[in-house]
Amino acid sequence: MLQAPTNALRRSMTNVLQSRSALQGLNASLSQFRAFHVFRDVPSLRNHRRELLLNGKTIGLVPTMGALHNGHLSLARMAAEENAEVFVSIYVNPTQFGVNEDLDSYPKTWDTDIAQLEDLDAELKSKGKGRITTIFAPTSKTMYPTLPPDSTLPGTGSFVTITPLANLLEGKSRPVFFRGVATVCMKLFNIVQAERVYFGQKDVQQTVIIRRMVEDFHLNTQVRIGPTEREADGLAMSSRNVYLGERRRKVGIVLHQALKAAEAAYKMGKRSRGEVMTLAWDVASQMSMEQERLSARDGARFEVDYLSLADPDTLEEVDVVDDGKGAVLSGAIKMMPVEAVRDGEKLGLGDDKVPVRLIDNLILEPLKA
């Protein structure tokens, strides 16, 4: 004969029911979120891509090296507007760093990156557009399967070189950079086979090189360029900005200010190189002199690598801006490590001991007929 449950048994049954109810609530809550597909090898990603292709899904690829910021997120939004699914690659590519550059200290922020992408995907869900579904985070063995990545010159391995574009501007100071960029992008494009790929205007030379590569090698993808995302004061967003403490951050805006001065000259009708670029050099020189006059505890010194006025297609320097083509204003500066630190000073990642290269550009639009 069945006996009535004891008080202890009743409490146990109640706890089980409460736990089951809590678990159901947790499952309901978790169902609001979707885990991304994360791939680290090529065959599994290709199988996933094949299924999407058979289901008529279009793919937009946003290549990144992680340390995501609003510039990357704006490209993912753009990709979601134009594709059913968004793939984001996260891979710090060794071959675009010179042997003495900051590969080892480059910020790696996987958890924060994924959290940002999850938040953005929730936003995209509410808009009913494309969604972020897939992360490709390969190892270097995956990306460079036969030989280890080599950043020396001439180097050993299989490389893509786009000349003379890759030898200009950034390429003069960073001779392996665009070889590494073109090589890793060729690999990513071949692996993912996306209908469209997305890059930011901030890296203008990169956009020109990638477009040239796609055209010259007949790659079956469209290159889409998103506008430069900026901080409130105009500083172009960059993963390397986290190295800038408060002092260097305030001075780093000088590059944008110099380019804006040159842009103003163009808008006032100036067309010759001297007339357009003199204002830019004046801004940079004045800021440099101001910092040199300050003490080591107060100044933030920098070096100007280049200020450029170039043809928008070839990136060759121009003496006179063609009204029918416009031009590209661009530049690079290196923020030097701070020489002395004040008590309580807000420092960047690496305590402001890491040199930081900042790049930026503005497009001088052609005159409308």
N, C-alpha and C positions, 0 to 999 in steps of 0.2 A: 504494500500500500504506500502511495506517495505521501511524504510528510511535508508539512508547510515549511517554507524556507526560514532558516534562522535569521536573526537580525544581521549577523555578519555576512550571510549569503546575500541578504537584501542589499546591504551596502555595497557588496562586491558587484552585484548585478547593476546597481545604479551607477557605479563608477564606470563599468563597461559601456553602458548606454551613453553616459556623458562623454566618454572618450570617443565613442563612435560618432556622436553628434559633432564634437569638436573637429574630428578628422574630416567629416563631410564638409564642415564649414571651411576648413583649410583647403581641401581639394577644390571647393567652389571658388575660393579666393585665388588659388594658383592657376585655375583654368583661365583666368583673365590674362595670363602671361603666356608667351610662347618661347620655349627655349630655341635659340638659334641652332642651325646646323653648323657645327664647327668641324672643319677638315684640316688635316695636316699633311695629307699625301694627295697625289694626283689621281690615281685610279678611282678612289671613292668619290672625289669631287666630280670627276667626269661622268661617273654613273649617275650621280645626282643631277648634273646638268642635262644629261640625255633624257632623263625622265621629264624634266621641265620642258625641254624642247618638244617632246612627244605630246605634251599637254598644251602646247601653244603658248607657253609662258615666255615673255621677253625678260632679258636680264640686263641690268645696269651695274657696271663694276666701278667701285670707288677704291683705287689703290692708295694705301696709306702705310706709314711706318709706325702707326700707333701714336701715343701721346696726343690723342684726339682733342681738337678744340672746335669752336663754332664754324671755322672755315671748312673743316671736314664734314661737319654735320650739315652745313648748307649744301654741300655737294650730294650728300645722301638724300636730302629732301628733293633736290633737283632730279636725281635719279628715280626717286619714287613717283615723281610727277609723270615720268616718261616711260616707265617700265613696270611690269607686274611684280618683279622681285628685284631686290637690291643685294648684291654681294659686296662685302667689304673685305679687302685683304689687309692683313696686319703683319708686316714683315720688315724688320730693320735690315736693309740690304747692304752687306759689307762692301760690295764692289763700287759703291758710289762715295765711299769715304777714302780719302787719301791715307797713306800710312801714318801720318802724323796728325790726323784729324780726330774728331771727338766720338768715334764709334763706341768706345767702351763706356763713355759717360752719357750717351744719348738716352733720354728718359724712356723708361719702359713702364707702362701704367696699364697693364692688362685689365685689372679689376675695374678701374675707373673708366677705361674705354668701353668695356662691355656694359657697364651701368648707363653710360651716356647713350649708347645705341639702343638699350632697352627702353629708356625714357623717350627717345625719338620715335621708336617703333610704336609705342603707345600713342604718341601724338599722331602718327601716320594712320593708325587704325581708326581714329576718330574722324579722319578726313575721307576715308574710303578710297584712298589711292593705293599705290604700290606699297609693299612692306619690305622691311629689312629681314631677310630670312637666313642668310648664310655668311659665315665668317671663314675665310681661308687664311690660316695661320701656319704656313709651312716652316719646316726647319731648313737650315742652309743645305743639308744633305739632299733634301727634296728639290731645292731650287738649283743646286749645283751638283748633280748626281755623279759626275765622273771625276772631276777635280775640285779641290777646295777653292773657294772664292779667292781671287788674287787682285789686290789693289795696286800692284806695282806696274811700272811701264818698262817694256811693252807688255809684260804679264803673260801668264799661260792660261789658256782656257778658250772658251767659245764666247766671243763678244760681238755686240752690234755697235758700230760706230757710224755716226751721222756727221760728216764733215762737209764744208768747213764750219757749220753752225756750232758744233760742239767745242770748237777751239776759240770761240769769241767770248767776251764778257766773263761770265762765271768760269768758263772753260779755261781762260788764261791763268786764273789763280788756282783752279781745281781741275787739273788736266785729266783725271780719271772719272770725274763726277758724271758727266753725261754719257760716257761709255757704260758706266754702271747703271744709270737710269734707263737708257735705251735697252740694255740687255735684260734687266729684270722686267721691264714692261713688256718686251717681246715675249718673255716666258709667261707672264701673267695673262696676256691676251690669248696666247695659244692654249693655255690650260683652261681658262674660263669660257672662251668663245662668246663673250658678251656682245649683245647688239650695240651697246653704247658704253663708252668709258668716260670718266669724269675727272677733270683736273681743275685746279684753281688758277686764276689769272695772276696771283701773286708771283708764281714761278713762271714768268712770261717766256723765258728762254726754253724752259722745259716744255711748255705748250707748243711752241713752234717746232721743236725737235720731234715731239711725239706725233704731231700732225704730218711732218715730213716722213717719218718712219712708216706711218700707216699708208701714206700715199705711195711711197717708193716700193714697199714690200706687198702692196695690194692686200692689206689686212682687211678682213671683213668686219669692220667695226666703225662706228661713228665716234669722233672725238668731240666731246662737249666741254665747254669752258665756263666755269662759274666765276662771278665777280669776286674780287679780293674782299674778304671780311676783315674789318678793322675794329680796334678798340675805340673808345669814345674820342680820344685825342688824335686818332688817325693812324696809330701804329698798326702795321699789318700783323694779323694774327699769325703766329708761328709756334711750332712745338718747342723751339729753342728759347722762346721768351721766358720760360720758367727759370732760366739761368740768370735773368736780370733782376737784381735787387732794386730797391726803390731809387737809388742814386743813378744807376746805369739806365734804368727804365726811363727816367725823365729825360736823359740826354739822348737816348736811342731814337727819339722821335725826330731828331735832326734830319735824318735821311728823307723822311716823308715831307718835312718842311722844305728841304732843298728842291725836291722834285715839284712840289706845289708852286714854288717860286718860278721855276722854269715853265711850268704849265701856264702860269699867269702871263708870262711874257708872250707865249704863243697866242693866247687868247686876245692879247692886245695888238696882234698883227705882226709880231716879230717872227721872222722865218729863218734867218741865218743862224748858224751854229753859235757864233759868238754872242749874238743878241739873246738867244734862248738860254744858253748854258751859263753865262756870266752870273746871273742871279742865283743859280743853284750853287755854284762854287762860293759865292759871297756868303750865303747862309751857312754852308758847311765850315768855311774858314773862320767866320766869326765865332761860331760855337766852339770850334777847336781852340781858338785863342783864349776864349773865356775859361775853358777847362784847364788849360795850361797854367793860367794865372792862379788857379785855386790850389790850396794845399792838398797833399796826398790823402788827407782825411775827408776832403770835401769834393774833390774833382772826380770826374769820370771820363777818362781819356779814350779816344777812339782814333782809328785810322780810316781814311777814305780809300777804298780799293779802286773804285771807278764810278764815274757819273757818265751816262751814255745817252746819246741822241741817235737813234738807229732806224733803219728801214724796217717796217713791220713784217716783211716777208723773209728778208735775208739776215737781219740784225747787224748788217754792216753799218758803220758810222756814216752819217750824212752831213754834208756841209750846209745844205739848205733843205728845209722841209718842203716836200712836194704837197701842195694843197690837195691834190687828187688822191694821195695815199695816206697822208698823215705820218705819224712816226711813233716810236716807242721811247719814252723816257724811262731810264732804269738806273739803278745804282746799288752799290754794296758798301757797307762799312763794317769794321771789326771793332766791337766794344772790348777794350782791354780789361784784364783783371784789375780790380781795385787794389791800390797799393797799401792802403791802411784803412782800418774799420773803426768807426765810432761806436761807443757803448750804446747798446740798444738799437743799432741800425738794422733795418729790415733788409735781410740778404736774400738772394735768389738761391736756387738749387746749386749745390757745390760751393756755397758761401762766396759767390762772386769771384771765384778763382779761375773759372773757365772762360776763355775768350769766346765771344759770341758773335757770329757773323749774321748780320741782318741784311736782307735784300728787299727791294720794293720796286714798283714801277707804276707808271701812269701812261695811258694811251692818249696820244694827241689825235683826235678824230679828224678824218679828212673833211674838208668843207663840202657841204651839200650843194649840188648843182642848182 
